[in-house]
Amino acid sequence: MQVLISKEAEQAIQRKIPQESPAVLRLSATDDGCGCGATVLYEFNWDYPRPEDVQIPFYGFTLVYDPDSEVYFDPRVKIDYDPSRDSFTVHSDGQIYLMNIRL
C-alpha cells in the first residue's frame, strides 16, 4: 500500500506530534469480526508501534499500519489537511475512508 501525504498535511502532523515518545501515526481498518467486510471501522490516530506494523517514515514522524488492514484500503491512499477545520481526510481516488479527523 502506498500512502501519500500532502505537504500541508505533513506540516500539520509535525505540529501535532505528541510529547510522549515513540508515538507513531496509525492508519488502521478493522471489521466487525465476521471477515466479510460488511462493517469496517477506519482509524487515524497516534499510537505506539507494534512488532507486526508496516512502517512508513516521513519527515519528523512515522506512519504505521497493520498488514491485515491493507485489504480494506485501495493500493494508493492519500492524506490531506483542511486548515479551516484543522482536520485531516484519508481517501483514495475512489473512496473517502475518514473525514474531519483531528489529531
N, CA, C and O atoms as CSV, one atom per row, in Angstrom:
chain,resi,resn,atom,element,x,y,z
A,1,MET,N,N,0.855,-1.174,0.000
A,1,MET,CA,C,0.000,0.000,0.000
A,1,MET,C,C,0.899,1.234,0.000
A,1,MET,O,O,1.859,1.316,0.766
A,2,GLN,N,N,0.582,2.166,-0.847
A,2,GLN,CA,C,1.322,3.424,-0.914
A,2,GLN,C,C,0.508,4.495,-0.189
A,2,GLN,O,O,-0.690,4.634,-0.436
A,3,VAL,N,N,1.141,5.240,0.693
A,3,VAL,CA,C,0.476,6.320,1.416
A,3,VAL,C,C,1.133,7.631,1.016
A,3,VAL,O,O,2.337,7.818,1.192
A,4,LEU,N,N,0.329,8.531,0.476
A,4,LEU,CA,C,0.798,9.854,0.065
A,4,LEU,C,C,0.220,10.889,1.018
A,4,LEU,O,O,-0.980,10.878,1.294
A,5,ILE,N,N,1.052,11.770,1.514
A,5,ILE,CA,C,0.615,12.820,2.430
A,5,ILE,C,C,0.913,14.161,1.785
A,5,ILE,O,O,2.045,14.428,1.383
A,6,SER,N,N,-0.116,15.009,1.688
A,6,SER,CA,C,0.097,16.330,1.098
A,6,SER,C,C,1.070,17.118,1.972
A,6,SER,O,O,1.205,16.846,3.165
A,7,LYS,N,N,1.738,18.085,1.375
A,7,LYS,CA,C,2.707,18.907,2.108
A,7,LYS,C,C,2.031,19.606,3.287
A,7,LYS,O,O,2.588,19.678,4.382
A,8,GLU,N,N,0.815,20.124,3.046
A,8,GLU,CA,C,0.075,20.806,4.109
A,8,GLU,C,C,-0.254,19.836,5.256
A,8,GLU,O,O,-0.147,20.198,6.428
A,9,ALA,N,N,-0.649,18.619,4.914
A,9,ALA,CA,C,-0.958,17.615,5.941
A,9,ALA,C,C,0.303,17.225,6.704
A,9,ALA,O,O,0.276,17.082,7.926
A,10,GLU,N,N,1.398,17.054,5.989
A,10,GLU,CA,C,2.656,16.683,6.633
A,10,GLU,C,C,3.082,17.746,7.646
A,10,GLU,O,O,3.512,17.414,8.751
A,11,GLN,N,N,2.965,19.004,7.278
A,11,GLN,CA,C,3.337,20.088,8.191
A,11,GLN,C,C,2.412,20.130,9.404
A,11,GLN,O,O,2.867,20.357,10.525
A,12,ALA,N,N,1.116,19.914,9.183
A,12,ALA,CA,C,0.160,19.913,10.294
A,12,ALA,C,C,0.430,18.745,11.241
A,12,ALA,O,O,0.357,18.906,12.459
A,13,ILE,N,N,0.737,17.581,10.692
A,13,ILE,CA,C,1.050,16.413,11.521
A,13,ILE,C,C,2.286,16.692,12.371
A,13,ILE,O,O,2.308,16.364,13.557
A,14,GLN,N,N,3.298,17.286,11.784
A,14,GLN,CA,C,4.528,17.594,12.524
A,14,GLN,C,C,4.239,18.499,13.719
A,14,GLN,O,O,4.878,18.365,14.763
A,15,ARG,N,N,3.285,19.418,13.578
A,15,ARG,CA,C,2.930,20.324,14.681
A,15,ARG,C,C,2.157,19.606,15.783
A,15,ARG,O,O,2.088,20.095,16.911
A,16,LYS,N,N,1.583,18.464,15.471
A,16,LYS,CA,C,0.708,17.771,16.415
A,16,LYS,C,C,1.334,16.519,17.031
A,16,LYS,O,O,0.645,15.753,17.704
A,17,ILE,N,N,2.612,16.308,16.810
A,17,ILE,CA,C,3.266,15.116,17.356
A,17,ILE,C,C,3.215,15.173,18.883
A,17,ILE,O,O,3.631,16.167,19.477
A,18,PRO,N,N,2.707,14.114,19.527
A,18,PRO,CA,C,2.632,14.108,20.990
A,18,PRO,C,C,4.018,14.117,21.630
A,18,PRO,O,O,5.002,13.692,21.026
A,19,GLN,N,N,4.071,14.601,22.840
A,19,GLN,CA,C,5.340,14.688,23.566
A,19,GLN,C,C,5.876,13.315,23.953
A,19,GLN,O,O,7.088,13.104,23.991
A,20,GLU,N,N,4.967,12.380,24.243
A,20,GLU,CA,C,5.432,11.053,24.655
A,20,GLU,C,C,5.959,10.288,23.448
A,20,GLU,O,O,5.295,10.186,22.417
A,21,SER,N,N,7.138,9.768,23.594
A,21,SER,CA,C,7.757,9.017,22.503
A,21,SER,C,C,7.689,7.542,22.825
A,21,SER,O,O,7.581,7.207,24.005
A,22,PRO,N,N,7.740,6.678,21.911
A,22,PRO,CA,C,7.867,6.866,20.473
A,22,PRO,C,C,6.514,6.787,19.767
A,22,PRO,O,O,6.213,5.772,19.139
A,23,ALA,N,N,5.715,7.807,19.855
A,23,ALA,CA,C,4.400,7.822,19.219
A,23,ALA,C,C,4.543,7.759,17.699
A,23,ALA,O,O,5.422,8.392,17.114
A,24,VAL,N,N,3.663,6.986,17.080
A,24,VAL,CA,C,3.595,6.884,15.625
A,24,VAL,C,C,2.161,7.174,15.206
A,24,VAL,O,O,1.239,7.080,16.016
A,25,LEU,N,N,1.982,7.518,13.969
A,25,LEU,CA,C,0.654,7.790,13.435
A,25,LEU,C,C,0.122,6.498,12.832
A,25,LEU,O,O,0.706,5.961,11.891
A,26,ARG,N,N,-0.985,5.999,13.372
A,26,ARG,CA,C,-1.528,4.712,12.937
A,26,ARG,C,C,-2.722,4.903,12.006
A,26,ARG,O,O,-3.652,5.655,12.297
A,27,LEU,N,N,-2.664,4.202,10.883
A,27,LEU,CA,C,-3.778,4.103,9.945
A,27,LEU,C,C,-4.236,2.657,10.006
A,27,LEU,O,O,-3.448,1.749,9.742
A,28,SER,N,N,-5.503,2.426,10.351
A,28,SER,CA,C,-5.941,1.043,10.501
A,28,SER,C,C,-7.381,0.860,10.061
A,28,SER,O,O,-8.155,1.813,9.961
A,29,ALA,N,N,-7.710,-0.386,9.804
A,29,ALA,CA,C,-9.073,-0.781,9.463
A,29,ALA,C,C,-9.350,-2.110,10.141
A,29,ALA,O,O,-8.547,-3.039,10.057
A,30,THR,N,N,-10.486,-2.196,10.811
A,30,THR,CA,C,-10.896,-3.447,11.440
A,30,THR,C,C,-12.330,-3.738,11.040
A,30,THR,O,O,-13.125,-2.821,10.834
A,31,ASP,N,N,-12.658,-5.031,10.931
A,31,ASP,CA,C,-14.032,-5.385,10.571
A,31,ASP,C,C,-14.790,-5.836,11.813
A,31,ASP,O,O,-14.234,-5.908,12.909
A,32,ASP,N,N,-16.057,-6.135,11.621
A,32,ASP,CA,C,-16.917,-6.496,12.748
A,32,ASP,C,C,-16.714,-7.926,13.229
A,32,ASP,O,O,-17.456,-8.406,14.086
A,33,GLY,N,N,-15.719,-8.602,12.685
A,33,GLY,CA,C,-15.392,-9.930,13.167
A,33,GLY,C,C,-15.863,-11.068,12.287
A,33,GLY,O,O,-15.417,-12.203,12.453
A,34,CYS,N,N,-16.764,-10.783,11.346
A,34,CYS,CA,C,-17.260,-11.876,10.506
A,34,CYS,C,C,-16.323,-12.162,9.337
A,34,CYS,O,O,-16.430,-13.206,8.693
A,35,GLY,N,N,-15.408,-11.238,9.063
A,35,GLY,CA,C,-14.474,-11.430,7.957
A,35,GLY,C,C,-15.040,-11.071,6.606
A,35,GLY,O,O,-14.358,-11.195,5.588
A,36,CYS,N,N,-16.285,-10.625,6.587
A,36,CYS,CA,C,-16.926,-10.314,5.305
A,36,CYS,C,C,-16.732,-8.859,4.896
A,36,CYS,O,O,-17.024,-8.497,3.756
A,37,GLY,N,N,-16.249,-8.027,5.800
A,37,GLY,CA,C,-16.004,-6.624,5.477
A,37,GLY,C,C,-17.259,-5.777,5.458
A,37,GLY,O,O,-17.226,-4.638,4.992
A,38,ALA,N,N,-18.385,-6.317,5.961
A,38,ALA,CA,C,-19.646,-5.582,5.918
A,38,ALA,C,C,-19.581,-4.294,6.731
A,38,ALA,O,O,-20.086,-3.261,6.293
A,39,THR,N,N,-18.974,-4.345,7.889
A,39,THR,CA,C,-18.814,-3.162,8.720
A,39,THR,C,C,-17.329,-2.995,9.003
A,39,THR,O,O,-16.719,-3.816,9.689
A,40,VAL,N,N,-16.758,-1.928,8.468
A,40,VAL,CA,C,-15.334,-1.676,8.652
A,40,VAL,C,C,-15.166,-0.370,9.414
A,40,VAL,O,O,-15.775,0.641,9.063
A,41,LEU,N,N,-14.352,-0.388,10.441
A,41,LEU,CA,C,-14.033,0.795,11.225
A,41,LEU,C,C,-12.631,1.248,10.844
A,41,LEU,O,O,-11.663,0.504,10.999
A,42,TYR,N,N,-12.532,2.473,10.344
A,42,TYR,CA,C,-11.236,3.042,9.969
A,42,TYR,C,C,-10.767,3.970,11.081
A,42,TYR,O,O,-11.571,4.674,11.692
A,43,GLU,N,N,-9.465,3.969,11.340
A,43,GLU,CA,C,-8.896,4.833,12.368
A,43,GLU,C,C,-7.629,5.507,11.857
A,43,GLU,O,O,-6.885,4.952,11.049
A,44,PHE,N,N,-7.410,6.721,12.353
A,44,PHE,CA,C,-6.215,7.501,12.043
A,44,PHE,C,C,-5.894,8.271,13.309
A,44,PHE,O,O,-6.538,9.280,13.601
A,45,ASN,N,N,-4.898,7.806,14.074
A,45,ASN,CA,C,-4.608,8.437,15.355
A,45,ASN,C,C,-3.191,8.102,15.821
A,45,ASN,O,O,-2.491,7.290,15.215
A,46,TRP,N,N,-2.795,8.748,16.907
A,46,TRP,CA,C,-1.480,8.488,17.494
A,46,TRP,C,C,-1.535,7.203,18.293
A,46,TRP,O,O,-2.539,6.912,18.943
A,47,ASP,N,N,-0.467,6.438,18.247
A,47,ASP,CA,C,-0.406,5.150,18.930
A,47,ASP,C,C,1.067,4.808,19.158
A,47,ASP,O,O,1.956,5.609,18.869
A,48,TYR,N,N,1.301,3.626,19.673
A,48,TYR,CA,C,2.660,3.125,19.833
A,48,TYR,C,C,2.904,2.025,18.809
A,48,TYR,O,O,1.981,1.282,18.475
A,49,PRO,N,N,4.120,1.906,18.306
A,49,PRO,CA,C,4.395,0.888,17.286
A,49,PRO,C,C,4.272,-0.524,17.854
A,49,PRO,O,O,4.507,-0.769,19.038
A,50,ARG,N,N,3.896,-1.440,16.967
A,50,ARG,CA,C,3.799,-2.863,17.307
A,50,ARG,C,C,4.751,-3.635,16.402
A,50,ARG,O,O,5.053,-3.181,15.299
A,51,PRO,N,N,5.222,-4.779,16.846
A,51,PRO,CA,C,6.207,-5.532,16.044
A,51,PRO,C,C,5.723,-5.877,14.636
A,51,PRO,O,O,6.527,-5.912,13.705
A,52,GLU,N,N,4.436,-6.130,14.467
A,52,GLU,CA,C,3.919,-6.543,13.157
A,52,GLU,C,C,3.630,-5.377,12.208
A,52,GLU,O,O,3.299,-5.608,11.045
A,53,ASP,N,N,3.746,-4.153,12.668
A,53,ASP,CA,C,3.414,-2.981,11.849
A,53,ASP,C,C,4.307,-2.826,10.628
A,53,ASP,O,O,5.501,-3.127,10.661
A,54,VAL,N,N,3.701,-2.353,9.561
A,54,VAL,CA,C,4.460,-1.848,8.414
A,54,VAL,C,C,4.742,-0.388,8.732
A,54,VAL,O,O,3.820,0.357,9.066
A,55,GLN,N,N,5.987,0.031,8.636
A,55,GLN,CA,C,6.365,1.404,8.978
A,55,GLN,C,C,6.715,2.183,7.719
A,55,GLN,O,O,7.449,1.706,6.854
A,56,ILE,N,N,6.169,3.404,7.638
A,56,ILE,CA,C,6.478,4.304,6.529
A,56,ILE,C,C,7.035,5.586,7.136
A,56,ILE,O,O,6.283,6.354,7.735
A,57,PRO,N,N,8.326,5.831,6.997
A,57,PRO,CA,C,8.906,7.046,7.577
A,57,PRO,C,C,8.593,8.277,6.726
A,57,PRO,O,O,8.686,8.253,5.499
A,58,PHE,N,N,8.225,9.338,7.413
A,58,PHE,CA,C,8.055,10.648,6.799
A,58,PHE,C,C,8.978,11.603,7.539
A,58,PHE,O,O,9.622,11.207,8.511
A,59,TYR,N,N,9.053,12.821,7.109
A,59,TYR,CA,C,9.936,13.783,7.752
A,59,TYR,C,C,9.385,14.135,9.132
A,59,TYR,O,O,8.367,14.820,9.234
A,60,GLY,N,N,10.042,13.677,10.185
A,60,GLY,CA,C,9.671,14.032,11.546
A,60,GLY,C,C,8.704,13.078,12.232
A,60,GLY,O,O,8.458,13.226,13.429
A,61,PHE,N,N,8.149,12.109,11.519
A,61,PHE,CA,C,7.228,11.156,12.141
A,61,PHE,C,C,7.181,9.884,11.298
A,61,PHE,O,O,7.670,9.844,10.169
A,62,THR,N,N,6.580,8.852,11.878
A,62,THR,CA,C,6.418,7.581,11.175
A,62,THR,C,C,4.946,7.216,11.148
A,62,THR,O,O,4.258,7.309,12.164
A,63,LEU,N,N,4.466,6.804,9.993
A,63,LEU,CA,C,3.109,6.294,9.851
A,63,LEU,C,C,3.200,4.773,9.834
A,63,LEU,O,O,4.083,4.208,9.189
A,64,VAL,N,N,2.291,4.110,10.541
A,64,VAL,CA,C,2.291,2.649,10.583
A,64,VAL,C,C,0.901,2.123,10.256
A,64,VAL,O,O,-0.104,2.814,10.427
A,65,TYR,N,N,0.871,0.879,9.781
A,65,TYR,CA,C,-0.400,0.167,9.651
A,65,TYR,C,C,-0.149,-1.322,9.824
A,65,TYR,O,O,0.928,-1.826,9.507
A,66,ASP,N,N,-1.142,-2.007,10.323
A,66,ASP,CA,C,-1.089,-3.457,10.472
A,66,ASP,C,C,-1.300,-4.064,9.091
A,66,ASP,O,O,-2.209,-3.641,8.377
A,67,PRO,N,N,-0.497,-5.032,8.694
A,67,PRO,CA,C,-0.654,-5.623,7.362
A,67,PRO,C,C,-2.062,-6.175,7.102
A,67,PRO,O,O,-2.499,-6.221,5.952
A,68,ASP,N,N,-2.775,-6.594,8.157
A,68,ASP,CA,C,-4.142,-7.094,7.983
A,68,ASP,C,C,-5.111,-5.993,7.562
A,68,ASP,O,O,-6.167,-6.288,7.002
A,69,SER,N,N,-4.774,-4.734,7.821
A,69,SER,CA,C,-5.630,-3.613,7.419
A,69,SER,C,C,-5.563,-3.331,5.926
A,69,SER,O,O,-6.485,-2.750,5.354
A,70,GLU,N,N,-4.490,-3.735,5.310
A,70,GLU,CA,C,-4.229,-3.368,3.916
A,70,GLU,C,C,-5.346,-3.805,2.970
A,70,GLU,O,O,-5.610,-3.126,1.977
A,71,VAL,N,N,-5.993,-4.908,3.257
A,71,VAL,CA,C,-7.045,-5.429,2.386
A,71,VAL,C,C,-8.238,-4.464,2.285
A,71,VAL,O,O,-8.982,-4.517,1.307
A,72,TYR,N,N,-8.430,-3.589,3.273
A,72,TYR,CA,C,-9.569,-2.672,3.300
A,72,TYR,C,C,-9.285,-1.323,2.640
A,72,TYR,O,O,-10.178,-0.481,2.543
A,73,PHE,N,N,-8.062,-1.117,2.191
A,73,PHE,CA,C,-7.683,0.135,1.549
A,73,PHE,C,C,-7.353,-0.100,0.083
A,73,PHE,O,O,-6.932,-1.191,-0.301
A,74,ASP,N,N,-7.547,0.934,-0.734
A,74,ASP,CA,C,-7.080,0.887,-2.113
A,74,ASP,C,C,-5.548,0.875,-2.104
A,74,ASP,O,O,-4.941,1.215,-1.089
A,75,PRO,N,N,-4.919,0.493,-3.210
A,75,PRO,CA,C,-3.452,0.424,-3.241
A,75,PRO,C,C,-2.762,1.764,-2.986
A,75,PRO,O,O,-1.610,1.799,-2.555
A,76,ARG,N,N,-3.461,2.858,-3.251
A,76,ARG,CA,C,-2.877,4.192,-3.072
A,76,ARG,C,C,-3.809,5.025,-2.199
A,76,ARG,O,O,-4.933,5.328,-2.599
A,77,VAL,N,N,-3.348,5.393,-1.018
A,77,VAL,CA,C,-4.132,6.152,-0.049
A,77,VAL,C,C,-3.511,7.537,0.101
A,77,VAL,O,O,-2.289,7.685,0.125
A,78,LYS,N,N,-4.376,8.551,0.201
A,78,LYS,CA,C,-3.902,9.935,0.338
A,78,LYS,C,C,-4.409,10.530,1.649
A,78,LYS,O,O,-5.516,10.232,2.099
A,79,ILE,N,N,-3.582,11.369,2.245
A,79,ILE,CA,C,-3.964,12.083,3.459
A,79,ILE,C,C,-3.826,13.569,3.177
A,79,ILE,O,O,-2.751,14.049,2.816
A,80,ASP,N,N,-4.928,14.291,3.347
A,80,ASP,CA,C,-4.953,15.736,3.122
A,80,ASP,C,C,-5.353,16.446,4.408
A,80,ASP,O,O,-5.860,15.828,5.344
A,81,TYR,N,N,-5.117,17.747,4.437
A,81,TYR,CA,C,-5.400,18.566,5.613
A,81,TYR,C,C,-6.249,19.754,5.208
A,81,TYR,O,O,-5.997,20.388,4.183
A,82,ASP,N,N,-7.265,20.058,6.022
A,82,ASP,CA,C,-8.122,21.227,5.812
A,82,ASP,C,C,-7.848,22.212,6.945
A,82,ASP,O,O,-8.313,22.001,8.065
A,83,PRO,N,N,-7.098,23.290,6.675
A,83,PRO,CA,C,-6.749,24.221,7.750
A,83,PRO,C,C,-7.962,24.946,8.339
A,83,PRO,O,O,-7.932,25.337,9.506
A,84,SER,N,N,-9.022,25.131,7.560
A,84,SER,CA,C,-10.196,25.831,8.083
A,84,SER,C,C,-10.904,25.005,9.161
A,84,SER,O,O,-11.584,25.564,10.021
A,85,ARG,N,N,-10.749,23.691,9.120
A,85,ARG,CA,C,-11.350,22.803,10.123
A,85,ARG,C,C,-10.304,22.176,11.041
A,85,ARG,O,O,-10.645,21.466,11.987
A,86,ASP,N,N,-9.032,22.441,10.756
A,86,ASP,CA,C,-7.928,21.820,11.490
A,86,ASP,C,C,-8.129,20.306,11.552
A,86,ASP,O,O,-8.021,19.687,12.611
A,87,SER,N,N,-8.427,19.725,10.373
A,87,SER,CA,C,-8.732,18.297,10.339
A,87,SER,C,C,-8.151,17.631,9.092
A,87,SER,O,O,-7.766,18.293,8.129
A,88,PHE,N,N,-8.102,16.316,9.143
A,88,PHE,CA,C,-7.498,15.512,8.086
A,88,PHE,C,C,-8.555,14.667,7.389
A,88,PHE,O,O,-9.580,14.314,7.972
A,89,THR,N,N,-8.281,14.351,6.125
A,89,THR,CA,C,-9.105,13.434,5.346
A,89,THR,C,C,-8.203,12.328,4.822
A,89,THR,O,O,-7.120,12.590,4.299
A,90,VAL,N,N,-8.660,11.095,4.965
A,90,VAL,CA,C,-7.956,9.930,4.437
A,90,VAL,C,C,-8.817,9.389,3.306
A,90,VAL,O,O,-9.978,9.039,3.517
A,91,HIS,N,N,-8.248,9.321,2.101
A,91,HIS,CA,C,-9.047,8.936,0.938
A,91,HIS,C,C,-8.174,8.295,-0.129
A,91,HIS,O,O,-6.945,8.303,-0.047
A,92,SER,N,N,-8.839,7.743,-1.123
A,92,SER,CA,C,-8.169,7.259,-2.329
A,92,SER,C,C,-8.836,7.971,-3.498
A,92,SER,O,O,-9.681,8.843,-3.293
A,93,ASP,N,N,-8.469,7.614,-4.701
A,93,ASP,CA,C,-9.127,8.229,-5.854
A,93,ASP,C,C,-10.592,7.818,-5.947
A,93,ASP,O,O,-11.393,8.526,-6.556
A,94,GLY,N,N,-10.951,6.685,-5.354
A,94,GLY,CA,C,-12.309,6.186,-5.493
A,94,GLY,C,C,-13.161,6.210,-4.246
A,94,GLY,O,O,-14.344,5.875,-4.311
A,95,GLN,N,N,-12.595,6.599,-3.098
A,95,GLN,CA,C,-13.366,6.490,-1.861
A,95,GLN,C,C,-12.781,7.371,-0.769
A,95,GLN,O,O,-11.577,7.625,-0.733
A,96,ILE,N,N,-13.659,7.836,0.127
A,96,ILE,CA,C,-13.237,8.562,1.324
A,96,ILE,C,C,-13.359,7.597,2.496
A,96,ILE,O,O,-14.436,7.057,2.751
A,97,TYR,N,N,-12.264,7.382,3.204
A,97,TYR,CA,C,-12.265,6.486,4.361
A,97,TYR,C,C,-12.621,7.238,5.639
A,97,TYR,O,O,-13.426,6.763,6.440
A,98,LEU,N,N,-12.024,8.407,5.827
A,98,LEU,CA,C,-12.242,9.217,7.024
A,98,LEU,C,C,-12.223,10.690,6.641
A,98,LEU,O,O,-11.450,11.102,5.776
A,99,MET,N,N,-13.075,11.485,7.286
A,99,MET,CA,C,-13.092,12.939,7.074
A,99,MET,C,C,-13.137,13.646,8.422
A,99,MET,O,O,-13.584,13.088,9.424
A,100,ASN,N,N,-12.667,14.883,8.419
A,100,ASN,CA,C,-12.740,15.740,9.603
A,100,ASN,C,C,-12.126,15.081,10.837
A,100,ASN,O,O,-12.678,15.157,11.935
A,101,ILE,N,N,-10.982,14.439,10.643
A,101,ILE,CA,C,-10.285,13.774,11.742
A,101,ILE,C,C,-9.308,14.756,12.381
A,101,ILE,O,O,-8.481,15.365,11.702
A,102,ARG,N,N,-9.419,14.896,13.679
A,102,ARG,CA,C,-8.492,15.759,14.423
A,102,ARG,C,C,-7.508,14.899,15.194
A,102,ARG,O,O,-7.873,13.896,15.807
A,103,LEU,N,N,-6.278,15.309,15.148
A,103,LEU,CA,C,-5.247,14.577,15.901
A,103,LEU,C,C,-4.986,15.272,17.221
A,103,LEU,O,O,-4.152,14.816,18.004
